[in-house]
Amino acid sequence: MSVTVAIPVRDGGELLRRTLTALSTQTVAHELLVCDSGSVDGSDELAASHGARVLRIAPARFNHGGTRNLLVRESSGARVALLSQDAEPADERWLERLLAGFDLAPDVGIVCGSYRPRAGASLPTRMELERWFASLSRDGRPCVERLDARERSSLPAAALVGRRGFFTDANACLSRPAWEQVPFRELAYAEDRALALDMLRAGYAKVYVPAAAVIHSHDYTPGQQLRRCFDEWRGLREVYGWREPASPGHLLGRMRGELAAARRELSLAEAPAPARWRTLAAVTVHNALRLTGAVLGSRAELLPARVRRVLSLERRGEASAHAGGTPAPASQPQSCGRTS
């Protein structure tokens, strides 16, 4: 087939079942390819029952960037759509809309879509997702990003933190010819951000299609929220060389902005006073943990390995490498699986 949908899996459970069911209703016929890295809940058999070709590897061989390279290399499609196991296509035209992103320009190498919060997601989680993805396209239409010839060689990687450089492989599609020229780096985290940076510098365009949405959100415990943000901002440091400002003025300004947005939303919803105060308290805690994780994660190289491991949701204790947007040396892919 000309299109493959590829998913790394490990113990996907009910959320994987929902993702596979949504894929069965897509308007575009596709090959389904799954890489299972040691599931004990029958996820590999579940995927096979939905018509997937299943690759199996040992959990110890897991690596985010290498996994995606393995999946793309083993796929048969000229275009390869990537999902995480808990990213459920929002409707039957998800894949159709992603593929349409390649029609916007002849140099498109990668396309990604948006996340929508799950039913029952907390207000802080819903606000974080909705505000971020709305910021990527103010009018709700697809956006094409590329670098001109001068920017490809001279623009600092840190200048692409944010909208221009954003890319997520939990909801994405790649052109195989582009991937053959610019594969994923073999990174433990933020491999999708690194791919976007490398694609843009290689002269390919990146497209964001808001309507190609997946249902994908997490309501973390406070500890998980801190550790998730530690990993995310550590990834920004490793890929872009970005370090989150830690000045009191910056942190206070960020917190005030989040609370102001929450107040506006609560006012529009005409929430009663008790609910309003509970929600504002939750937003305060959510963003305090987020900023703490950001400050610590973007300074991870200054922390002892044991502390890094404790602070990392993915239990990463190794020292950072290739910071500031320098590609890692190419090597053979080894692994698979991520749930967020």
C-alpha positions in Angstrom: 0.0 0.0 0.0 1.1 3.6 -0.5 0.4 4.5 3.2 1.5 2.8 6.4 0.3 3.7 9.9 3.0 2.7 12.4 2.7 2.5 16.2 5.2 1.6 18.9 3.5 -0.4 21.7 4.1 -1.7 25.1 1.1 -2.7 27.3 -1.3 -0.4 25.6 -4.4 -1.7 27.2 -7.9 -0.2 26.6 -6.4 3.0 25.1 -4.6 0.9 22.4 -7.9 -0.9 21.7 -9.6 2.5 21.1 -6.8 3.6 18.8 -6.9 0.5 16.7 -10.7 0.7 16.5 -10.5 4.3 15.3 -8.0 3.3 12.6 -10.4 0.6 11.3 -12.8 3.4 10.3 -10.4 5.6 8.3 -11.3 6.7 4.8 -7.9 5.8 3.5 -6.8 2.2 3.2 -3.4 1.6 4.9 -0.9 -0.9 6.1 -0.9 -1.2 9.9 2.5 -1.9 11.4 3.1 -2.3 15.2 6.4 -2.7 17.1 5.8 -4.3 20.5 8.6 -4.0 23.0 7.6 -6.6 25.6 3.9 -6.3 26.3 2.5 -8.6 29.0 -1.1 -7.6 28.5 -1.7 -9.1 25.1 -1.2 -5.8 23.2 0.7 -7.6 20.4 -2.1 -10.2 19.9 -4.7 -7.3 20.0 -2.8 -5.5 17.3 -2.6 -8.6 15.2 -6.3 -9.2 15.5 -6.8 -5.8 14.0 -4.8 -6.7 10.9 -1.4 -5.3 12.0 1.9 -6.8 11.1 3.7 -7.0 14.5 7.4 -6.6 15.0 8.6 -7.8 18.4 11.7 -6.6 20.3 13.1 -6.9 23.8 12.3 -4.0 26.2 16.0 -3.4 26.8 16.4 -2.4 23.2 14.0 0.5 23.5 15.0 3.9 22.0 12.6 6.5 20.8 14.4 7.7 17.7 15.7 4.2 16.8 12.2 2.8 17.1 10.7 5.2 14.6 13.5 4.5 12.2 12.8 0.8 12.6 9.1 1.2 11.9 9.6 3.4 8.9 12.3 1.1 7.5 10.0 -1.9 7.9 6.9 -0.2 6.4 5.8 -0.5 2.8 4.2 2.9 2.4 5.6 5.9 0.5 4.0 7.9 3.4 4.3 6.7 7.0 1.9 8.0 9.6 3.0 7.7 13.2 0.9 7.5 16.3 1.5 6.7 19.9 -0.5 3.8 21.3 -2.8 6.1 23.3 -3.3 8.7 20.5 -6.8 7.9 19.1 -7.8 9.4 15.8 -10.6 11.8 16.5 -12.6 10.9 13.4 -12.6 8.7 10.3 -10.8 11.4 8.2 -7.7 11.8 10.4 -5.4 10.0 8.0 -7.0 11.7 4.9 -6.3 15.1 6.4 -2.8 14.3 7.4 -2.0 13.2 3.9 -3.5 16.3 2.4 -0.7 18.3 4.1 1.7 16.9 1.5 -0.4 18.6 -1.3 0.3 22.1 0.1 3.8 22.2 -1.4 6.2 20.0 -3.3 8.9 20.2 -0.6 6.9 18.9 2.4 8.8 16.3 4.3 6.8 16.0 7.5 3.2 16.7 8.6 1.7 16.7 12.1 -1.8 17.3 13.6 -3.3 18.4 16.9 -4.2 16.8 20.2 -7.6 17.1 21.8 -8.1 16.4 25.5 -10.0 13.4 26.6 -13.5 13.7 28.0 -13.2 14.4 31.7 -9.7 15.9 31.4 -8.9 18.5 34.1 -9.2 22.2 33.3 -5.4 22.7 33.6 -4.7 19.9 31.2 -7.4 21.0 28.8 -6.2 24.6 28.8 -2.6 23.6 28.3 -3.5 21.5 25.2 -6.1 23.8 23.7 -4.0 27.0 24.1 -0.9 25.5 22.7 -2.4 23.9 19.6 -4.5 27.0 19.0 -1.3 29.1 19.0 0.1 27.0 16.1 -2.6 28.2 13.7 -4.5 31.4 14.6 -7.1 30.9 11.9 -7.4 27.1 12.2 -6.0 26.5 8.7 -3.0 24.3 7.8 0.4 26.1 8.2 3.5 25.5 6.2 6.9 26.2 7.8 10.3 26.2 6.1 13.7 27.9 6.4 15.2 30.0 3.7 18.7 29.2 2.5 20.3 31.7 4.9 18.4 30.4 7.9 19.3 26.8 7.2 23.0 27.5 7.8 22.9 30.4 10.3 19.7 30.4 12.4 20.5 29.2 15.9 18.6 26.1 16.9 17.1 27.9 19.9 15.3 30.3 17.5 13.1 27.3 16.5 11.8 26.6 20.0 8.0 27.1 19.7 5.7 27.2 16.7 8.2 27.1 13.9 10.0 24.1 15.2 7.2 22.2 16.8 6.5 18.6 15.7 5.0 15.6 17.4 5.4 12.0 16.3 2.4 11.0 18.4 0.3 12.3 15.5 2.4 12.7 12.3 3.1 11.6 8.8 6.5 11.4 7.0 7.5 11.2 3.4 9.7 8.2 2.9 12.1 9.9 0.5 12.5 12.7 3.0 13.1 10.3 5.8 15.7 8.4 3.7 17.7 11.7 3.6 16.9 12.8 7.2 16.1 9.9 9.5 15.3 10.3 13.2 18.3 10.8 15.5 18.8 8.0 18.0 17.7 10.0 21.0 16.1 8.9 24.3 13.7 11.8 24.2 12.5 14.7 22.0 13.4 12.8 18.8 10.4 14.4 17.1 11.7 17.9 17.8 15.1 16.9 16.5 13.6 15.5 13.3 11.8 18.7 12.6 15.0 20.7 13.2 17.0 18.5 10.9 14.3 18.4 8.2 14.0 22.2 8.1 17.7 22.6 7.9 17.9 20.1 5.1 15.4 22.2 3.1 12.2 20.4 3.7 8.9 22.1 4.7 6.9 21.1 7.8 3.1 21.3 7.8 0.7 21.5 10.8 -2.9 20.5 10.1 -5.1 21.4 13.0 -8.1 19.3 11.7 -6.0 16.1 11.7 -6.7 15.6 15.4 -6.1 12.8 17.8 -7.6 12.4 21.3 -4.5 12.4 23.5 -4.1 13.8 27.0 -2.9 12.8 30.5 -3.9 13.9 33.9 -0.7 13.3 35.8 -0.3 13.1 39.5 1.7 16.1 40.9 4.9 14.0 41.0 4.3 12.8 37.4 3.6 16.3 36.2 6.9 17.6 37.6 8.8 14.7 36.1 7.1 14.9 32.7 8.1 18.6 32.5 11.6 17.8 33.6 11.9 15.4 30.6 10.3 17.8 28.2 12.5 20.7 29.0 15.6 18.5 29.2 14.7 17.5 25.6 14.5 21.2 24.6 17.9 21.8 26.1 19.4 18.8 24.3 17.9 19.5 20.9 17.9 23.3 20.8 20.3 24.3 23.5 17.3 26.1 25.2 17.5 27.0 28.9 14.3 28.1 30.6 14.8 31.5 32.4 14.8 31.1 36.1 14.5 34.7 37.2 11.6 35.4 39.7 10.2 38.0 37.3 9.9 35.5 34.4 8.4 32.8 36.6 5.9 35.2 38.2 4.9 36.6 34.8 4.3 33.1 33.5 2.2 32.2 36.5 0.1 35.4 36.3 -0.6 34.8 32.6 -1.9 31.2 33.3 -4.1 32.4 36.1 -5.5 35.2 34.1 -6.4 32.8 31.3 -8.1 30.5 33.8 -10.1 33.3 35.3 -11.3 34.4 31.8 -12.4 30.8 31.0 -14.2 30.4 34.4 -15.9 33.7 34.0 -17.2 32.8 30.6 -18.5 29.5 32.0 -20.1 31.4 34.9 -18.6 28.9 37.4 -19.8 29.3 41.0 -17.3 30.8 43.4 -16.3 27.5 45.2 -15.6 25.8 41.9 -13.7 28.8 40.7 -11.4 28.8 43.7 -10.8 25.1 43.5 -10.0 25.3 39.8 -7.6 28.3 40.3 -5.8 26.4 43.0 -5.4 23.4 40.7 -4.1 25.7 37.9 -1.6 27.2 40.3 -0.3 23.8 41.4 -0.2 22.5 37.8 1.8 25.4 36.5 4.1 25.7 39.6 5.1 22.1 39.0 5.4 22.7 35.2 7.7 25.7 35.8 9.8 23.8 38.4 10.2 20.9 35.9 11.1 23.3 33.2 13.8 25.1 35.2 15.3 21.8 36.5 15.0 20.0 33.2 16.8 22.7 31.2 19.7 22.4 33.7 19.7 18.7 33.9 23.4 18.5 33.0 24.3 20.3 36.2 22.6 17.6 38.4 24.0 14.3 39.6 23.0 11.3 37.6 21.0 9.9 40.6 19.0 13.1 40.8 18.3 13.1 37.1 17.0 9.6 37.3 14.7 10.4 40.2 13.4 13.5 38.4 12.8 11.8 35.1 9.5 10.2 34.3 11.4 8.0 31.8 14.1 7.2 34.4 16.9 8.8 32.4 20.0 9.3 34.4 22.6 9.5 31.6 24.4 12.7 30.8 23.0 14.8 28.0 24.7 14.7 24.6 24.5 16.6 21.3 23.0 19.8 22.9 22.2 22.7 20.8 20.9 21.0 17.7 23.9 18.9 16.6 22.8 15.7 15.0 24.0 12.5 16.6 26.0 10.0 14.5 23.8 7.7 12.4 23.5 4.1 13.7 21.3 1.1 13.4 17.8 1.5 15.0 17.2 -0.9 17.9 13.9 -0.3 19.7 10.3 0.8 20.2 7.4 2.1 22.3 6.2 5.3 24.0 2.8 6.2 25.5 3.0 10.0 25.6 
